[in-house]
Amino acid sequence: MSDIQWMTKEGYEKLKAQLDELKGDGRAEAARAIAEAREKGDLSENAEYDAAKDAQGLLELKINNLEKALGASRILDSSQLDISKVTVLCNVTIKSVKTGKLVTYTLVSESEADLKAKKISVSSPVGRGLLGKKIGEIAKVTTPGGSMDFEVVEISID
């Protein structure tokens, strides 16, 4: 995860809050579960203790992954973006060449992607296909369902 991951200030703060929660309450809960299981007797035959230790290991892995993500993150200021072409944090309205259907997405980092909110990752097939395109250009997107063509209709910033 050595690549820089561009994100909004809100997305960065959300990840930081999640990390703080896991380091505080998450670690305390894991320690409590281990202590309770330890009190139940012989650790060599204590499945509850093993499960609590496994949960603690998964928690530490998640903390480590969040720390790496935050370390590789850079906050983008949308006022500094060039909207002559599709970039991360821009809103892009695309039209399906096949159906003519219009849809608008915001391109975001992987950690901020939320399809329900129409935020797609720049590393997704559609995101990768749109990056660098200008208004009027056709983006050829290869998805598991096949190849699709989209025309870039509008690029904007909130």
MARDOLUM-713879 format. One line per 3 residues: their letters; for each residue z, y, x of N, C-alpha, C, O. Coordinates in Angstrom, 2 decimals. Each point is the difference from the previous one (the first is absolute). Layout:
BEGIN
A) Z:Y:X:Z:Y:X:Z:Y:X:Z:Y:X | ...
***
This chain:
BEGIN
MSD) 0.00:-1.19:0.82:0.00:1.19:-0.82:0.00:1.25:0.87:0.68:0.98:-0.32 | -1.44:-1.01:1.42:-0.03:1.11:0.93:-0.92:1.12:-0.47:0.04:1.09:0.57 | -0.86:-1.34:-1.57:-0.88:1.04:-0.52:0.80:1.05:-0.74:1.00:-0.30:-0.66
IQW) -1.45:1.54:0.78:0.65:1.09:-0.73:-0.29:-0.18:-1.47:-1.12:-0.30:-0.40 | 2.15:0.49:-0.41:-0.13:-0.10:-1.45:0.29:1.38:-0.59:1.13:0.48:0.04 | -2.16:0.14:-0.58:0.14:1.33:-0.58:0.55:-0.12:-1.40:-0.44:-0.85:-0.77
MTK) 1.39:1.69:0.43:0.57:-0.04:-1.34:0.50:1.38:-0.42:0.12:0.92:0.81 | 0.17:-0.82:-2.10:0.54:1.24:-0.53:1.47:0.11:0.38:0.63:-0.99:0.36 | -0.11:2.19:-0.45:1.43:0.22:0.27:0.83:-0.81:-0.99:1.02:-0.58:0.37
EGY) -1.47:0.53:-1.65:0.73:-0.76:-1.02:0.02:-1.49:0.32:1.03:-0.65:-0.14 | -2.17:0.12:0.59:-0.07:-1.41:0.36:0.89:-0.32:1.18:0.65:-1.05:0.03 | -0.61:1.94:0.95:0.86:-0.19:1.16:1.47:0.01:-0.42:0.78:-0.85:0.42
EKL) -0.42:1.82:-1.24:1.39:0.11:-0.46:0.41:-1.23:-0.83:1.15:-0.44:0.08 | -2.06:-0.08:-0.86:0.29:-1.19:-0.80:0.28:-1.21:0.90:0.96:-0.74:-0.23 | -1.79:0.55:1.26:0.23:-1.10:0.95:1.32:0.20:0.74:0.74:-0.96:0.21
KAQ) -0.45:2.19:0.19:1.24:0.29:0.72:1.21:-0.29:-0.88:0.99:-0.56:0.47 | -1.06:0.93:-1.74:1.11:-0.27:-0.94:0.18:-1.50:-0.18:1.13:-0.49:-0.07 | -2.23:-0.24:-0.02:0.08:-1.46:-0.14:0.65:-0.62:1.24:0.84:-0.90:-0.12
LDE) -1.21:1.39:1.29:0.59:-0.50:1.24:1.50:0.30:0.05:0.79:-0.87:0.35 | -0.40:2.08:-0.70:1.41:0.38:-0.01:0.80:-0.87:-0.97:1.13:-0.40:0.30 | -1.71:0.10:-1.45:0.66:-0.86:-1.01:0.21:-1.40:0.56:1.07:-0.58:-0.15
LKG) -2.10:0.03:0.80:0.11:-1.35:0.56:1.02:-0.04:1.13:0.76:-0.96:0.12 | -0.75:1.98:0.72:0.94:0.02:1.12:1.44:0.18:-0.49:0.92:-0.55:0.60 | -0.74:1.30:-1.65:1.35:0.24:-0.52:0.45:-1.10:-0.95:0.68:-0.94:0.41
DGR) -1.06:1.07:-1.66:0.44:-0.94:-1.04:-0.54:-1.41:0.22:0.71:-0.97:-0.26 | -1.94:0.84:0.74:-0.60:-1.32:0.21:0.75:-0.80:1.05:0.31:-1.17:-0.22 | -0.02:1.80:1.34:0.74:-0.70:1.05:1.43:-0.31:-0.44:0.52:-1.07:0.30
AEA) 0.10:2.00:-1.01:1.37:-0.23:-0.48:0.04:-1.19:-0.96:0.90:-0.83:0.06 | -1.87:0.75:-0.95:-0.07:-1.10:-0.96:-0.24:-1.33:0.71:0.59:-1.02:-0.36 | -1.47:1.03:1.36:-0.27:-1.23:0.76:1.25:-0.47:0.73:0.30:-1.19:0.02
ARA) 0.43:2.11:0.58:1.24:-0.36:0.71:1.04:-0.55:-0.97:0.72:-0.94:0.31 | -0.65:1.55:-1.49:0.94:-0.46:-1.03:-0.35:-1.43:-0.44:0.89:-0.84:-0.15 | -2.16:0.56:-0.05:-0.42:-1.33:-0.43:0.30:-1.04:1.08:0.41:-1.12:-0.32
IAE) -0.60:1.48:1.58:0.30:-0.92:1.09:1.50:-0.26:0.07:0.43:-1.15:0.17 | 0.37:2.20:-0.32:1.46:-0.15:0.06:0.50:-0.89:-1.13:0.86:-0.85:0.21 | -1.41:1.04:-1.42:0.41:-0.82:-1.15:-0.36:-1.47:0.24:0.79:-0.89:-0.29
ARE) -1.97:0.65:0.82:-0.44:-1.37:0.24:0.82:-0.65:1.12:0.29:-1.20:-0.04 | 0.08:2.00:1.03:0.79:-0.51:1.13:1.37:-0.48:-0.49:0.55:-0.97:0.54 | -0.01:1.63:-1.54:1.33:-0.35:-0.53:-0.01:-1.34:-0.73:1.06:-0.56:-0.29
KGD) -2.24:0.04:-0.01:-0.09:-1.22:-0.81:0.05:-1.27:0.84:-0.26:-1.09:-0.52 | 0.60:1.21:1.80:0.22:-1.22:0.77:-0.99:-0.24:1.10:-0.58:0.94:0.55 | 0.38:-2.20:-0.23:-0.80:-0.48:1.12:-1.41:0.61:-0.03:-0.77:-0.23:-0.93
LSE) 0.45:1.01:1.97:-1.29:0.69:0.04:-1.17:-0.94:0.23:-1.13:0.32:-0.38 | 1.37:-1.47:0.99:-1.10:-0.92:0.28:-0.56:-0.64:-1.27:-1.15:-0.45:-0.01 | 1.94:0.42:-1.06:-0.46:-0.59:-1.25:0.03:1.00:-1.15:0.12:-0.38:-1.16
NAE) -0.23:1.65:1.49:0.15:1.05:-0.99:-1.38:0.63:-0.29:-0.46:0.88:0.74 | -0.19:-1.33:-1.79:-1.33:0.50:-0.36:0.06:1.48:-0.38:-0.95:0.74:0.25 | 2.03:-0.31:-0.83:0.15:1.40:-0.40:0.02:0.90:1.25:-0.58:1.09:0.00
YDA) 1.25:-1.56:1.05:0.04:0.75:1.25:-1.40:0.08:0.62:-0.43:1.07:0.45 | -0.27:-2.19:-0.44:-1.36:-0.02:0.55:-0.92:0.95:-0.77:-0.80:0.72:0.59 | 0.93:-0.71:-1.90:-0.82:0.88:-0.83:0.33:1.47:0.28:-0.90:0.84:0.06
AKD) 2.19:-0.54:0.10:0.41:1.38:0.28:-0.52:0.45:1.37:-0.42:1.14:0.16 | 0.45:-2.05:0.84:-0.53:0.33:1.32:-1.52:0.20:-0.05:-0.54:0.89:0.66 | -0.15:-1.72:-1.44:-1.45:0.16:-0.17:-0.32:1.34:-0.65:-0.93:0.70:0.42
AQG) 1.70:-0.34:-1.45:-0.21:1.28:-0.69:0.24:1.16:0.96:-0.71:1.00:-0.04 | 1.70:-1.14:0.90:0.27:1.04:0.99:-1.17:0.12:0.98:-0.39:1.11:0.36 | -0.17:-2.23:0.05:-1.16:0.02:0.89:-1.20:0.68:-0.63:-0.70:0.76:0.66
LLE) 0.46:-1.04:-1.94:-1.11:0.64:-0.71:0.23:1.50:-0.14:-0.93:0.80:0.12 | 2.19:-0.42:-0.37:0.34:1.42:-0.10:-0.28:0.71:1.32:-0.58:1.08:0.02 | 1.00:-1.69:1.09:-0.23:0.61:1.31:-1.49:0.09:0.33:-0.44:0.96:0.62
LKI) -0.33:-1.95:-1.04:-1.45:0.03:0.19:-0.61:1.17:-0.78:-0.86:0.72:0.51 | 1.31:-0.54:-1.74:-0.51:1.10:-0.83:0.38:1.35:0.62:-0.82:0.92:0.03 | 2.05:-0.81:0.46:0.44:1.23:0.67:-0.88:0.27:1.22:-0.44:1.13:0.21
NNL) 0.19:-2.17:0.58:-0.82:0.14:1.19:-1.42:0.46:-0.36:-0.55:0.88:0.66 | -0.02:-1.47:-1.70:-1.36:0.38:-0.42:-0.05:1.45:-0.49:-0.96:0.72:0.29 | 1.99:-0.29:-1.03:0.04:1.39:-0.46:0.14:0.96:1.18:-0.62:1.06:0.02
EKA) 1.45:-1.44:0.95:0.17:0.86:1.18:-1.31:0.13:0.77:-0.33:1.08:0.48 | -0.42:-2.17:-0.37:-1.30:0.05:0.67:-0.97:0.89:-0.77:-0.71:0.82:0.58 | 0.71:-0.98:-1.91:-0.91:0.81:-0.83:0.34:1.48:0.13:-0.90:0.83:0.14
LGA) 2.17:-0.51:-0.18:0.40:1.40:0.13:-0.31:0.54:1.39:-0.38:1.16:0.16 | 0.54:-2.01:0.85:-0.30:0.42:1.37:-1.47:0.29:0.22:-0.36:0.85:0.81 | -0.50:-1.55:-1.53:-1.44:0.18:0.13:-0.54:1.04:-0.98:-1.19:0.32:0.03
SRI) 2.05:0.22:-0.89:-0.44:0.92:-1.05:-0.09:1.44:0.51:0.79:0.44:0.83 | -1.76:0.24:-1.36:-0.15:1.43:0.24:-0.21:0.66:-1.36:-0.76:-0.50:-0.83 | 1.44:1.61:0.62:-0.11:0.70:-1.28:-1.22:0.92:0.04:-0.18:0.78:0.93
LDS) -0.64:-0.90:-1.97:-1.19:0.83:-0.13:0.29:1.19:-0.91:0.65:-0.14:-1.04 | -1.14:1.28:1.43:0.09:1.19:-0.82:-1.36:0.16:-0.68:-1.00:0.25:0.65 | 0.98:-0.40:-1.97:-1.27:0.02:-0.71:-0.75:1.32:0.14:-1.22:0.03:-0.15
SQL) 1.92:1.05:0.45:-0.69:1.29:0.16:-0.84:0.02:1.28:-0.86:0.87:0.15 | 1.09:-1.79:0.76:-0.74:-0.05:1.26:-1.22:-0.93:-0.05:-0.74:-0.10:0.98 | 0.53:-0.57:-2.12:-1.05:-1.00:-0.09:-1.37:0.62:-0.26:-0.13:1.01:-0.69
DIS) -0.88:-1.65:1.27:-1.39:0.37:-0.21:-0.51:-0.84:-1.18:-0.09:-1.22:0.10 | -0.25:1.88:-1.20:-0.44:-0.76:-1.16:-1.52:-0.04:-0.14:-0.53:-0.21:-1.10 | -0.18:0.43:2.21:-1.45:-0.14:-0.06:-0.38:-1.48:0.00:-1.14:-0.35:-0.31
KVT) 2.10:-0.51:0.65:-0.22:-1.44:-0.03:1.30:-0.68:-0.44:1.07:0.61:0.03 | -1.17:-1.86:-0.43:1.15:-0.73:-0.49:0.94:-0.34:1.17:-0.41:-0.59:0.99 | 1.68:1.00:-1.14:1.03:-0.29:1.00:1.26:-0.45:-0.72:0.09:0.04:-1.23
VLC) 0.88:-0.47:2.01:1.28:-0.38:-0.57:0.62:1.22:-0.69:-0.13:1.12:0.50 | 0.78:-1.33:-1.61:0.67:0.98:-0.86:-0.92:0.83:-0.88:0.48:0.86:-0.73 | -1.77:-1.10:0.78:-0.87:0.75:-0.90:-0.18:-0.78:-1.31:0.16:-1.22:-0.04
NVT) -0.49:1.95:-0.99:-0.37:-0.61:-1.28:-1.51:-0.13:0.01:-0.71:0.96:0.32 | 0.22:-2.12:-0.65:-1.44:-0.20:0.00:-0.42:-0.60:-1.35:0.54:-1.01:-0.45 | -1.50:1.68:-0.17:-0.56:-0.52:-1.24:-1.28:-0.73:0.36:-0.90:0.54:0.64
IKS) 0.84:-1.80:-1.07:-1.16:-0.82:0.30:-0.63:-0.50:-1.29:0.65:-0.14:-1.03 | -1.96:-0.12:1.13:-0.73:-0.52:-1.16:-0.63:-1.31:0.41:-0.68:-0.10:1.02 | 0.92:-0.92:-1.83:-0.63:-1.29:0.24:-1.50:0.14:-0.21:-0.44:0.45:-1.05
VKT) -0.33:-0.83:2.05:-1.46:0.08:-0.10:-0.50:-0.93:-1.10:-0.97:0.31:-0.69 | 1.63:-1.45:0.53:-0.43:-1.01:-0.97:0.33:0.41:-1.44:-0.85:-0.10:-0.88 | 2.09:0.57:0.64:0.43:0.28:-1.38:0.04:1.48:-0.36:-0.01:0.34:-1.18
GKL) 0.05:0.53:2.18:0.10:1.43:-0.27:1.42:0.46:-0.29:0.23:1.18:-0.27 | 0.73:-2.09:0.32:1.40:0.33:-0.30:0.59:0.85:1.12:-0.18:-0.28:1.18 | 0.91:1.34:-1.59:0.66:0.89:0.95:1.47:-0.38:0.12:0.64:-0.36:-0.99
VTY) -0.11:0.44:2.20:1.42:-0.23:0.23:0.43:0.86:1.19:-0.77:0.19:0.95 | 2.00:0.33:-1.01:0.53:0.82:1.09:1.17:-0.71:0.64:0.91:-0.46:-0.69 | -0.93:0.38:2.00:1.08:-0.60:0.78:0.51:0.99:1.02:-0.72:0.91:0.41
TLV) 1.95:-1.09:-0.01:0.56:0.70:1.16:0.12:-1.03:1.11:0.57:-1.07:-0.21 | -1.11:1.38:1.37:0.10:-0.91:1.14:1.29:0.27:0.75:0.28:1.13:0.40 | 0.52:-2.17:-0.22:1.31:0.12:0.63:0.19:-1.11:1.04:-0.86:-0.87:0.16
SES) 1.99:0.92:0.53:0.32:-1.07:0.95:0.34:-1.27:-0.77:0.23:0.04:-1.21 | -0.21:-1.15:1.92:0.30:-1.29:-0.63:1.34:0.00:-0.71:0.13:-0.55:-1.09 | 0.87:1.17:1.72:1.35:-0.03:-0.57:0.13:0.86:-1.26:0.95:-0.17:-0.76
EAD) -1.89:1.08:0.54:0.06:0.87:-1.18:-0.94:-0.45:-1.13:0.01:0.59:-1.08 | -0.80:-1.61:1.33:-0.98:-0.45:-0.99:0.68:-0.43:-1.30:1.02:-0.68:0.01 | -1.62:1.09:-1.13:0.52:-0.32:-1.33:-1.18:0.10:-0.97:-0.36:1.09:-0.45
LKA) -0.24:-2.24:0.15:-1.22:0.00:-0.81:0.23:0.60:-1.38:-0.89:0.66:-0.54 | 2.08:-0.87:-0.05:0.29:0.58:-1.32:-0.05:1.52:0.04:-0.39:0.63:-0.98 | 0.78:-0.04:2.11:-0.03:1.45:0.16:-1.33:0.46:0.59:-0.16:1.17:0.36
KKI) -0.81:-2.10:-0.25:-1.33:0.28:0.55:0.07:0.47:1.44:-0.78:0.85:0.43 | 1.73:-1.42:0.32:0.11:0.25:1.43:-0.40:-1.28:0.72:0.68:-1.02:-0.12 | -1.78:1.09:0.86:-0.46:-1.19:0.70:0.13:0.20:1.51:-0.10:1.11:0.51
SVS) 0.33:-2.21:0.16:0.18:0.01:1.44:-1.33:0.25:0.71:-1.05:-0.49:-0.41 | 1.13:1.26:1.49:-1.20:0.24:0.80:-0.45:-1.28:0.69:-1.14:-0.08:0.47 | 2.02:-0.92:-0.40:-0.38:-1.27:0.64:-0.48:-1.04:-1.01:-0.36:-1.11:0.38
SPV) 0.34:1.47:-1.67:-0.54:-0.90:-1.02:-1.52:0.00:0.10:-0.57:0.90:0.62 | -0.10:-1.89:-1.20:-1.47:0.00:0.07:-0.64:1.28:-0.54:-0.92:0.53:0.62 | 1.40:-0.03:-1.75:-0.56:1.23:-0.58:0.33:1.18:0.90:-0.85:0.84:0.27
GRG) 2.10:-0.76:0.18:0.42:1.09:0.88:-0.83:0.06:1.28:-0.47:1.06:0.40 | 0.30:-2.22:0.23:-0.80:-0.05:1.24:-1.45:0.41:-0.26:-0.61:0.70:0.81 | 0.07:-1.12:-1.94:-1.38:0.33:-0.33:-0.21:1.48:-0.27:-1.07:0.54:0.25
LLG) 2.11:0.13:-0.77:-0.12:1.42:-0.35:0.27:0.94:1.17:-0.55:1.10:0.04 | 1.38:-1.51:0.91:0.37:0.89:1.11:-1.23:0.55:0.71:-0.91:-0.74:0.37 | 0.91:2.05:-0.18:-1.08:0.66:0.73:-1.22:0.35:-0.83:-0.89:0.68:0.49
KKI) 0.83:-1.14:-1.74:-1.16:0.30:-0.85:0.08:1.44:-0.51:1.08:0.55:-0.18 | -2.25:0.04:-0.06:-0.09:1.35:-0.54:-0.49:-0.07:-1.44:-0.49:-1.04:-0.44 | 0.62:2.14:-0.28:-0.45:0.06:-1.38:-1.49:-0.34:-0.05:-0.81:0.52:0.77
GEI) 0.47:-1.42:-1.69:-1.39:-0.43:-0.18:-0.34:-1.26:0.77:-1.03:-0.63:-0.27 | 1.86:0.25:1.22:-0.27:-1.21:0.77:0.43:-1.24:-0.77:0.88:0.06:-0.87 | -1.51:-1.17:1.20:0.31:-1.28:-0.64:0.88:-0.82:0.94:-0.33:-0.19:1.18
AKV) 1.44:-0.29:-1.71:0.90:-0.88:0.76:-0.26:-1.43:-0.44:0.11:-0.32:-1.18 | -0.45:-0.52:2.13:-0.17:-1.42:-0.29:1.33:-0.68:0.29:0.48:0.03:1.13 | 0.11:-0.63:-2.16:1.32:-0.60:0.13:-0.12:-1.51:-0.20:-0.52:-0.46:-1.01
TTP) 1.01:-0.29:1.98:0.01:-1.45:-0.10:1.40:-0.44:-0.41:0.97:0.22:0.72 | -0.88:-0.85:-1.87:1.27:-0.49:-0.52:-0.09:-1.52:-0.14:-1.09:-0.56:0.11 | 2.21:-0.10:-0.34:-0.06:-1.45:-0.22:-0.92:-0.37:-1.16:-0.55:-1.10:-0.04
GGS) 0.38:2.03:-0.92:-0.86:-0.26:-1.15:-1.46:0.29:0.24:-0.83:-0.22:-0.88 | 0.49:0.71:2.07:-1.39:0.32:0.30:-0.16:1.43:0.49:0.99:0.71:0.19 | -2.22:-0.29:-0.01:-0.30:1.33:0.51:-0.18:0.98:-1.16:-0.61:-0.33:-1.02
MDF) 1.14:1.55:1.20:-0.11:1.03:-1.03:-0.41:1.31:0.66:0.37:0.25:1.15 | -1.12:0.58:-1.86:-0.42:1.29:0.51:0.62:1.11:-0.84:-0.03:-0.05:-1.23 | 0.59:1.05:1.92:0.60:1.14:-0.68:-0.57:1.29:0.58:-0.17:0.13:1.21
EVV) -0.12:0.81:-2.10:-0.44:1.32:0.45:1.22:0.91:0.02:0.78:0.02:-0.95 | -0.61:0.74:2.03:1.09:0.96:0.09:-0.41:1.23:-0.79:-0.98:0.67:0.35 | 1.73:-0.36:-1.41:-0.34:1.10:-0.90:0.77:1.27:0.34:-0.55:1.10:-0.05
EIS) 1.83:-1.25:0.40:0.83:1.17:0.28:1.11:-0.38:0.98:0.53:-1.11:-0.03 | -0.19:2.08:0.91:1.11:-0.17:0.93:0.89:1.22:-0.15:-0.48:1.14:0.04 | 1.78:-1.38:-0.21:0.93:1.11:-0.16:1.37:-0.35:0.57:0.26:-1.13:0.39
ID) 0.60:2.14:-0.36:1.38:-0.18:0.43:0.89:0.56:-1.12:-0.33:1.03:-0.59 | 1.43:-1.71:0.32:0.92:0.52:-1.03:0.59:1.32:0.38:0.79:0.57:-0.75
***
